[in-house]
Amino acid sequence: MTDAETEHVFFDAVLHPHRSLPPKGFLAVMIAVGVISFVAGIAFLLMGAWPVFGFFGLDVALIYLAFRMNYRAGRMVEHVRLTDKALTIERVHPSGRIQTWQLEPTWAQARMTVTARGRTLRLRSRDVWVEVGKFLPEEERESFADAFTAAQARRRDGMGLVGLETPQSV
């Protein structure tokens, strides 16, 4: 048996940004915006304000660009895995670049911390802090932290470790 076969997984989560507008919805929105802008532009063109027509086209182009950038950012993925041997955090950026952290699982904690941007979720092991789930709503980050903490408690119990949060048997 190899080490990978004997490794126990206590927590395994894949995080990705939620996008509420599917591709067909995006197409419908762009067609609606394009038609409205074209009709309004024609109206201004008939009134003699021909430069306004170009600005309506520019608006459509900028809205399209904003949506494309949003969809590209939505390709980010984070994979958090807690085993008896390691806490592994893997982040795949929209560009395809991969960042990986391998942390000691014994000291791993999930903490909601207050920063200038609001409350963030950080996984900590000893002196290493990794922020995860930046793209998640605060409630989902808190839920993740609770689930991770419960998994860490199961890990401690399963490994025979005694932690501060482990109830004492009478």
C-alpha positions as CSV (number, residue, x, y, z in Angstrom):
1,M,0.0,0.0,0.0
2,T,1.3,3.5,-0.9
3,D,1.1,6.6,1.3
4,A,-1.7,8.0,-1.0
5,E,-3.8,4.9,-0.4
6,T,-3.5,5.1,3.4
7,E,-4.1,8.9,3.6
8,H,-7.4,9.9,5.2
9,V,-9.2,12.9,3.7
10,F,-11.1,14.9,6.4
11,F,-12.0,17.9,4.2
12,D,-12.0,18.5,0.5
13,A,-13.6,21.6,-1.0
14,V,-13.5,23.2,-4.4
15,L,-14.4,26.9,-4.4
16,H,-15.3,28.9,-7.5
17,P,-17.1,32.2,-8.1
18,H,-20.8,32.1,-8.7
19,R,-22.0,33.6,-12.0
20,S,-25.7,34.1,-12.0
21,L,-26.0,35.0,-15.7
22,P,-25.5,31.9,-18.0
23,P,-24.1,32.4,-21.5
24,K,-27.6,32.4,-23.1
25,G,-28.7,35.1,-20.6
26,F,-25.5,37.1,-21.5
27,L,-26.5,36.9,-25.2
28,A,-30.0,38.0,-24.5
29,V,-28.8,41.0,-22.4
30,M,-26.3,42.0,-25.1
31,I,-28.9,41.8,-27.9
32,A,-31.4,43.9,-25.8
33,V,-28.7,46.5,-25.0
34,G,-27.6,46.6,-28.6
35,V,-31.1,47.0,-30.0
36,I,-32.0,49.7,-27.4
37,S,-28.8,51.6,-28.1
38,F,-29.2,51.3,-31.9
39,V,-32.8,52.6,-31.8
40,A,-31.9,55.4,-29.4
41,G,-28.8,56.2,-31.6
42,I,-31.0,56.4,-34.8
43,A,-33.4,58.7,-33.0
44,F,-30.5,61.1,-32.1
45,L,-29.1,60.7,-35.7
46,L,-32.5,61.8,-37.1
47,M,-32.5,64.8,-34.8
48,G,-29.1,65.9,-36.2
49,A,-27.1,64.8,-33.2
50,W,-25.0,62.3,-35.2
51,P,-22.0,62.1,-32.7
52,V,-24.4,60.6,-30.1
53,F,-24.9,57.6,-32.3
54,G,-21.2,56.6,-31.8
55,F,-21.4,57.0,-28.1
56,F,-24.3,54.5,-28.0
57,G,-22.1,52.1,-29.8
58,L,-19.3,52.7,-27.4
59,D,-21.6,52.0,-24.5
60,V,-22.5,48.6,-26.0
61,A,-18.8,47.8,-26.5
62,L,-17.9,48.8,-22.9
63,I,-20.8,46.7,-21.4
64,Y,-19.6,43.7,-23.5
65,L,-16.0,44.2,-22.3
66,A,-17.1,44.4,-18.6
67,F,-19.1,41.1,-18.9
68,R,-16.2,39.3,-20.6
69,M,-13.8,40.5,-17.9
70,N,-16.3,39.3,-15.3
71,Y,-16.6,35.9,-16.9
72,R,-12.8,35.6,-17.2
73,A,-12.4,36.3,-13.4
74,G,-15.1,33.6,-12.8
75,R,-12.7,31.0,-14.0
76,M,-10.7,31.1,-10.8
77,V,-10.8,27.9,-8.7
78,E,-9.5,27.1,-5.2
79,H,-9.1,23.6,-4.0
80,V,-8.7,23.1,-0.2
81,R,-7.9,19.6,1.0
82,L,-7.2,18.5,4.6
83,T,-5.7,15.0,5.2
84,D,-3.9,13.4,8.1
85,K,-0.6,14.4,6.4
86,A,-1.1,17.9,5.0
87,L,-3.3,20.9,4.4
88,T,-3.1,21.6,0.7
89,I,-4.4,24.8,-0.9
90,E,-4.3,25.1,-4.7
91,R,-5.4,28.2,-6.5
92,V,-5.8,28.2,-10.3
93,H,-5.9,31.7,-11.6
94,P,-8.0,32.7,-14.7
95,S,-4.7,32.9,-16.7
96,G,-4.0,29.2,-15.8
97,R,-1.2,30.0,-13.4
98,I,-1.3,27.6,-10.4
99,Q,-0.3,28.5,-6.8
100,T,0.0,25.8,-4.3
101,W,0.5,25.9,-0.5
102,Q,1.3,22.8,1.5
103,L,0.8,23.4,5.2
104,E,1.2,21.4,8.4
105,P,-2.3,20.1,9.3
106,T,-1.8,19.9,13.0
107,W,-1.8,23.6,13.5
108,A,-4.3,24.5,10.8
109,Q,-7.1,26.9,11.7
110,A,-9.7,28.8,9.7
111,R,-10.1,32.4,10.8
112,M,-12.4,35.2,9.8
113,T,-10.3,38.4,10.1
114,V,-11.2,42.0,9.7
115,T,-9.2,43.9,7.1
116,A,-9.6,47.2,5.3
117,R,-11.6,45.4,2.6
118,G,-14.0,43.8,5.2
119,R,-14.0,40.4,6.7
120,T,-11.8,37.8,5.0
121,L,-11.3,34.1,5.5
122,R,-7.7,32.9,6.1
123,L,-6.4,29.5,6.7
124,R,-3.4,29.5,9.1
125,S,-0.8,27.0,10.0
126,R,1.9,28.2,12.3
127,D,3.2,31.5,10.8
128,V,1.7,31.0,7.3
129,W,-1.6,32.7,6.4
130,V,-3.4,32.0,3.1
131,E,-6.5,34.0,2.2
132,V,-9.1,31.8,0.5
133,G,-12.6,32.4,-1.0
134,K,-12.1,36.1,-1.7
135,F,-14.9,35.8,-4.3
136,L,-17.4,34.2,-2.0
137,P,-20.1,36.1,-0.1
138,E,-19.3,36.6,3.6
139,E,-22.0,34.0,4.7
140,E,-20.3,31.3,2.5
141,R,-16.9,32.1,3.9
142,E,-18.2,31.8,7.4
143,S,-19.9,28.5,6.5
144,F,-16.6,27.3,5.0
145,A,-14.7,28.2,8.2
146,D,-17.2,26.3,10.3
147,A,-17.0,23.2,8.1
148,F,-13.2,23.4,8.1
149,T,-13.1,23.7,11.9
150,A,-15.4,20.7,12.3
151,A,-13.2,18.7,9.9
152,Q,-10.1,19.7,11.8
153,A,-11.8,18.5,15.0
154,R,-12.7,15.1,13.4
155,R,-9.1,14.9,12.2
156,R,-7.8,15.5,15.8
157,D,-10.2,12.9,17.2
158,G,-9.3,10.4,14.5
159,M,-5.6,10.9,15.0
160,G,-5.9,10.5,18.8
161,L,-4.8,14.1,19.4
162,V,-6.3,16.1,22.3
163,G,-7.2,19.7,21.4
164,L,-8.7,22.5,23.5
165,E,-12.0,22.1,21.6
166,T,-12.2,18.3,22.2
167,P,-14.8,17.4,24.9
168,Q,-13.4,15.6,27.8
169,S,-14.9,12.1,28.6
170,V,-16.1,11.5,32.1
